[in-house]
């Protein structure tokens, strides 16, 4: 039974979608996010790119099994890896540590039940950059 499940997991790895990328190619500052943070992160990244920052974001849609190809590729050149999440425990960061053996250098977390706005993400990223 377990072997059958593990085989299915291996097949699933071929079907999962790599995260979407927004921003400058080979960014010095790499944002990681997933789910409902997409719009706010996109707005902030586009604004920071216009201001001349070397910044990009990986937006995960599928997170299990975690697609790591783009993450490992882009993280090699990034000076900062910034996790942006709408929870108190940085769940995506924990999963990335487990599956890709790396962790973010900074975390921007919000867990008051309200969504991030693009302006809020922008301001909090500026504090880190």
Secondary structure, 3 states (H helix, E strand, C coil): CHHHHHHHHHHHHHHCCCCEEEECCCCCEEEEEEHHHHHHHHHHHHHHHHCCCCEEEEEECCCCCCCCHHHHHHHCCCCEEEEEECCCCCHHHHHHHHHHCCCCCEEEECCCCCCCCHHHHHHHHHHHC
